[in-house]
Amino acid sequence: MLRATIFLLLLTVPFSASGEGFFDSYFDFSESFADPNTGLTVFPILQIPIGGRYEAMGTAFTALANDFSYLEANPAASALLDRTQIALAHNAWIADTSIDSAVFTMRNENLGYGFGGKFLYVPFTEYNDWGDTQASIYYSETLATANISYNFFSSYDYEGLALGANLKTAYRHIPEVIEPGQSAFGLLADIGLLTRFNFMKPYVARESNFAVGLVARNLGISTDGEALPTEASLGIAYSPFRPLTLTTDFNYPFSLQPDVPAENWYIATGMDLAVTNFFSLQSGFHYRGGNPRFSLGTELLTSDMAFNINYTLGLDTQVSAPLDRISVVASMDLGDRGRYARQQMVEEQYIAGLEAYARGDLRLAVRHWQAVLELDPDFTPASENLDTVLTSLRLQEELTGINTLLDDENS
């Protein structure tokens, strides 16, 4: 099964020995689905993935959002992340266009928050009529993001419903020698919901196997009056068995400016396959307008680091430039603020309570399960068992009292 899954994963990368002939057919096919409204929005930095699993899975990440790249996929996910992370990313996009990014994210119980910065730059060289270099300049875009989210209704049986938001500021710098007065600011916001639960789960594990996410992205204004790439996304993620996760996103662009038409809806699908506990593969398909994109990624985990390498193939990929459309990410695991150690203590105390109960030592079982609830008030099995044992102890005390009363009457 594992070999078959890996084989199917590799088939999603459309390499072809025919080279030019493949791309000609690819282009003709894509042209039949071209969107005439493509390219009417500003700030391309908002639509180029930061990297990580978000990019590797074709941006079908709205419902999964389980690493630092949630910052672009679903702002609600910071309240559900297990670990504190800091990540640095470099994405070689097209030709000399590059994007460098940094993200920090942390969770404190049900409250999550994060910060990110992203910088896109395109070099330009100006020549005079004799071919001499006059100036080397950069077109650039900068994006700063602040995130906050909170997880509501979490319990032992339900991971909760997380609500989150991003506040983003974008700046486009166009040098005056290219076009005077074209630099601009944008103020934007994302709003997201995320919930995880069990559904059609054929295996036993604490983590949920199904997730649903809903996001509205890039709500805001630009100082130059141009339209932003605003859209709504609905995503689902499903793990039919433990090493495999499948994701799908339905995306619906819409325009907040009546005179600017929105793009057509588009889809994205992705897959994450854990080959070992330290190595995983990702694959994705992103179909937007007339440019379908296929992506393939890998993630390597060490004790406190993660490394992601992704490759994306689309009509804008230059096969002759082998480093185009490759992104590299290094992220550092800064711990989980003691959550895992506390969970281990909870399970140890709970099992000790079960053992005491099996021996008939109900009072010791009570002490263990009370310790569980002090560490985790939402640990339902301990509270249910505690109620049962306390009821049994009360009944024992009542029976003891009745027997004492009967003995007194008989004497």
C-alpha positions in Angstrom: 0.0 0.0 0.0 2.8 2.4 0.9 4.7 1.8 -2.4 1.5 2.3 -4.4 0.7 5.5 -2.6 4.2 6.9 -3.2 3.9 5.9 -6.9 0.6 7.7 -7.3 2.1 10.7 -5.5 5.0 10.9 -8.0 2.5 10.6 -10.9 1.1 14.0 -9.9 4.3 15.6 -11.1 3.9 16.0 -14.8 7.5 15.6 -16.0 7.7 14.4 -19.6 10.5 13.2 -21.8 8.9 15.0 -24.7 9.8 18.4 -23.2 8.6 21.0 -25.6 5.8 18.9 -27.0 4.4 18.4 -23.5 4.4 22.1 -22.7 2.7 22.9 -26.0 -0.1 20.5 -25.2 -0.2 21.7 -21.6 -0.5 25.3 -22.8 -3.3 24.5 -25.3 -5.3 22.6 -22.7 -4.9 25.4 -20.2 -5.9 28.1 -22.6 -9.4 26.6 -22.9 -9.9 27.5 -19.2 -8.3 30.9 -19.3 -9.9 33.6 -17.1 -10.2 37.0 -18.7 -10.3 38.7 -15.2 -6.9 37.4 -14.2 -4.4 40.1 -13.3 -6.8 42.9 -12.3 -5.7 43.0 -8.6 -2.6 44.4 -6.9 0.0 43.1 -4.5 1.0 39.8 -6.1 2.8 39.1 -2.8 -0.6 38.2 -1.3 -1.0 35.3 -3.8 2.5 33.8 -3.8 2.8 31.0 -1.2 5.3 31.5 1.6 6.4 27.8 1.3 6.1 24.9 3.7 3.2 22.5 3.5 0.9 25.3 2.4 2.8 25.5 -0.9 3.6 21.8 -1.2 -0.1 20.8 -1.0 -1.1 23.2 -3.7 -2.4 25.7 -1.2 -5.2 23.3 -0.2 -4.4 24.0 3.4 -7.4 25.9 4.8 -8.6 23.0 6.9 -5.2 21.4 7.7 -3.1 24.5 8.6 -0.8 22.5 10.9 2.5 24.4 10.5 3.7 28.0 10.4 2.3 28.5 6.9 -1.2 28.7 8.5 -0.5 32.4 8.6 -1.5 32.5 4.9 -4.0 29.6 4.9 -6.2 30.1 8.0 -5.6 32.6 10.8 -7.7 30.5 13.2 -5.1 27.7 13.2 -2.6 29.4 15.6 -5.0 28.4 18.5 -4.6 24.7 17.6 -0.9 24.4 16.8 1.0 22.1 19.2 4.4 23.8 19.1 6.0 27.2 19.2 7.8 27.8 15.9 10.1 30.3 14.2 10.6 29.8 10.5 12.7 31.3 7.7 11.8 30.8 4.1 13.1 31.6 0.7 11.1 31.1 -2.5 12.7 31.4 -5.9 9.6 32.2 -7.8 10.0 33.2 -11.5 13.3 34.3 -13.2 14.9 36.7 -10.8 11.8 37.2 -8.6 12.3 36.0 -5.1 10.4 36.1 -1.8 12.0 35.9 1.6 9.8 35.4 4.7 10.0 35.0 8.5 7.3 33.7 10.8 6.9 33.4 14.6 3.9 31.6 16.2 3.0 30.5 19.7 0.0 29.1 21.6 -0.9 29.7 25.2 -3.6 27.2 26.1 -6.6 28.2 23.9 -5.0 31.5 22.7 -2.8 31.6 19.7 -0.9 34.4 18.1 1.8 34.9 15.5 3.8 37.5 13.5 5.1 37.3 10.0 7.1 39.3 7.5 7.4 38.7 3.7 9.5 40.6 1.1 9.2 40.2 -2.6 11.8 41.8 -4.9 12.4 42.0 -8.7 15.7 43.4 -10.0 15.6 45.8 -12.9 18.6 47.2 -14.9 18.2 50.4 -16.9 20.3 50.9 -20.0 21.0 53.9 -22.2 20.8 54.0 -26.0 24.4 52.7 -26.3 23.7 49.7 -24.1 25.5 51.0 -21.1 24.1 50.3 -17.6 22.6 53.5 -16.1 21.0 52.1 -12.9 20.3 48.8 -11.1 17.0 49.1 -9.1 14.4 46.9 -7.5 10.7 46.7 -7.7 9.6 45.4 -4.2 6.6 44.5 -2.1 6.6 44.1 1.7 3.9 42.4 3.8 3.7 42.5 7.6 1.1 40.3 9.4 -0.1 40.1 13.0 -2.3 37.1 14.0 -4.5 36.2 16.9 -7.0 33.4 17.5 -8.9 31.7 20.2 -10.3 28.1 20.5 -13.8 27.9 21.9 -15.7 24.8 23.3 -12.6 22.6 23.5 -13.1 19.3 25.5 -11.8 15.8 25.7 -14.1 14.6 22.9 -14.0 17.8 20.7 -11.0 19.9 19.8 -13.1 23.0 19.6 -14.0 25.8 17.2 -11.2 28.2 16.6 -11.8 31.8 15.4 -8.9 33.9 14.2 -7.9 37.0 12.4 -4.9 38.5 10.6 -4.2 42.2 10.4 -1.9 42.9 7.4 -0.1 45.9 6.0 1.3 45.8 2.5 3.6 48.3 0.8 4.5 48.4 -2.9 7.7 50.3 -3.9 8.1 51.3 -7.5 11.2 53.5 -8.0 10.5 56.9 -9.5 12.8 56.1 -12.5 10.4 53.3 -13.5 7.1 55.1 -12.9 6.6 58.2 -10.7 4.0 58.1 -8.0 3.1 54.4 -8.3 4.2 53.2 -4.8 1.2 52.3 -2.6 0.1 51.0 0.8 -2.6 48.5 1.6 -4.4 47.7 4.8 -6.0 44.2 4.9 -7.5 41.6 7.2 -8.2 37.9 7.1 -10.9 36.1 9.2 -11.0 32.4 9.6 -12.8 29.5 11.4 -11.4 26.0 11.9 -12.8 23.0 13.6 -11.5 19.4 14.0 -13.4 16.2 14.9 -13.6 12.5 14.2 -15.5 11.3 11.2 -15.3 7.9 9.5 -12.2 7.1 11.5 -11.1 3.5 11.1 -8.1 3.7 13.5 -7.5 4.6 17.1 -5.7 7.9 18.0 -6.2 10.9 20.2 -5.9 13.4 17.3 -9.0 14.1 15.1 -9.1 12.8 11.6 -11.4 15.3 9.9 -11.3 19.1 9.7 -13.3 21.9 8.1 -12.0 25.5 7.6 -13.6 28.7 6.3 -11.6 31.8 5.5 -12.1 35.3 4.0 -8.8 36.7 2.8 -7.5 40.1 1.9 -10.5 42.2 3.0 -9.4 45.8 2.9 -8.3 48.9 0.9 -5.4 50.1 -1.1 -4.2 53.7 -1.2 -4.1 53.7 -5.0 -7.7 52.7 -5.3 -6.9 49.4 -7.1 -8.7 46.1 -6.3 -7.2 43.6 -3.8 -7.2 39.8 -4.4 -10.1 39.2 -2.0 -11.5 35.7 -1.8 -13.4 33.2 0.4 -12.1 29.7 0.8 -13.8 26.5 2.2 -11.5 23.6 2.9 -11.8 20.1 4.2 -9.0 17.7 5.4 -9.5 14.0 6.0 -7.2 11.2 7.2 -8.6 7.8 6.0 -5.7 6.2 7.8 -3.1 7.6 10.0 -0.1 8.3 7.7 -2.2 9.9 5.0 -4.1 13.2 4.9 -6.1 14.4 1.9 -7.2 18.0 1.5 -9.4 20.0 -0.8 -10.1 23.8 -1.1 -12.9 25.5 -3.0 -11.9 29.2 -3.5 -14.3 32.0 -4.6 -12.7 35.3 -5.4 -14.9 38.4 -5.1 -14.4 42.1 -5.6 -15.2 44.9 -3.2 -15.0 47.4 -6.0 -18.1 47.3 -8.3 -16.1 48.4 -11.4 -13.5 45.6 -11.1 -14.8 42.1 -11.9 -13.6 39.1 -9.8 -11.8 36.1 -11.1 -13.6 32.8 -11.6 -13.8 30.3 -8.7 -10.9 27.7 -8.6 -9.9 24.6 -6.7 -6.9 23.1 -5.0 -6.2 19.6 -3.7 -3.3 18.2 -1.7 -1.9 15.2 0.0 0.4 14.7 3.0 2.0 11.2 3.5 4.1 10.4 6.6 6.6 7.9 5.3 8.4 7.7 8.7 8.1 9.6 11.9 10.8 12.0 10.6 10.1 12.2 6.9 7.0 13.0 4.9 6.0 13.8 1.3 3.5 16.3 0.1 1.9 16.8 -3.3 -0.7 19.3 -4.6 -2.7 20.5 -7.6 -3.8 24.1 -7.9 -6.1 25.1 -10.8 -6.7 28.8 -11.2 -7.6 30.5 -14.5 -5.5 29.1 -17.3 -2.5 28.1 -15.2 -2.7 24.7 -13.5 0.1 24.1 -11.1 1.5 20.9 -9.7 3.6 20.9 -6.6 5.8 18.3 -4.8 7.4 18.8 -1.4 9.3 17.0 1.3 9.7 17.6 5.0 12.5 16.3 7.2 12.2 16.5 11.0 15.0 16.5 13.5 14.7 16.8 17.3 14.2 20.6 17.2 14.3 21.5 13.5 12.2 21.0 10.4 13.3 21.4 6.8 10.9 21.8 3.8 11.9 21.8 0.1 9.2 22.3 -2.5 9.0 22.4 -6.3 6.1 23.8 -8.3 5.5 23.2 -12.0 3.2 25.5 -13.9 3.0 27.4 -17.2 5.2 30.1 -15.7 7.9 27.7 -14.7 11.1 27.9 -16.7 12.4 24.3 -17.1 15.7 25.7 -18.4 16.2 27.5 -15.0 16.5 24.5 -12.6 16.2 26.7 -9.5 13.0 28.4 -10.5 9.9 27.6 -8.4 11.9 26.0 -5.6 11.2 27.0 -2.0 13.3 26.2 1.0 12.2 26.5 4.6 14.0 26.0 7.9 11.9 26.1 11.0 12.9 25.8 14.7 10.8 24.0 17.3 10.8 26.1 20.5 8.8 23.7 22.6 5.1 23.4 23.5 5.1 25.4 26.8 4.9 22.1 28.8 1.7 20.8 27.2 3.1 17.4 26.3 4.7 16.8 29.7 1.4 17.8 31.4 -0.5 15.4 29.2 1.9 12.6 30.1 1.3 13.4 33.8 -2.5 13.3 33.2 -2.4 9.9 31.6 -0.1 8.5 34.3 -2.4 9.7 37.0 -5.5 8.4 35.2 -4.0 4.9 34.7 -2.9 4.9 38.3 -6.5 5.6 39.3 -7.7 2.7 37.1 -5.2 0.4 38.8 -6.3 1.5 42.3 -10.0 1.1 41.4 -9.3 -2.5 40.1 -7.6 -3.3 43.4 -10.7 -2.0 45.3 -8.9 1.0 46.8 -11.5 3.6 45.9 -10.1 6.4 48.0 -6.8 6.2 46.3 -8.5 6.1 42.9 -10.3 9.3 43.9 -7.0 11.1 44.7 -5.5 10.1 41.4 -8.5 11.3 39.3 -8.7 14.5 41.3 -5.1 15.1 40.4 -6.0 14.5 36.8 -8.7 17.1 36.8 -6.4 19.6 38.5 -4.0 19.3 35.5 -6.7 19.0 32.9 -10.3 20.0 33.9 -11.6 18.8 30.5 -10.4 15.2 30.9 -13.9 13.6 30.7 -13.0 10.0 31.5 -11.5 11.0 34.9 -14.5 13.2 35.8 -16.9 10.4 34.8 -15.0 7.8 36.8 -14.7 10.2 39.7 -18.5 10.7 39.9 -19.0 6.9 39.8 -16.5 6.2 42.6 -17.8 9.1 44.8 -21.3 7.7 44.4 -20.0 4.2 45.4 -18.3 5.7 48.4 -21.4 7.5 49.5 -23.4 4.3 49.1 -20.9 2.5 51.2 -21.0 5.1 53.9 -24.8 4.9 53.9 -24.8 1.1 54.1 -22.3 1.3 56.9 -24.5 3.8 58.8 -27.6 1.5 58.3 -25.7 -1.5 59.5 -24.4 0.4 62.5 -28.0 1.5 63.3 -29.3 -2.1 63.0 -26.5 -3.4 65.2 -27.4 -0.8 67.9 -31.1 -1.8 67.7 -30.3 -5.5 68.0 -28.1 -4.9 71.0 
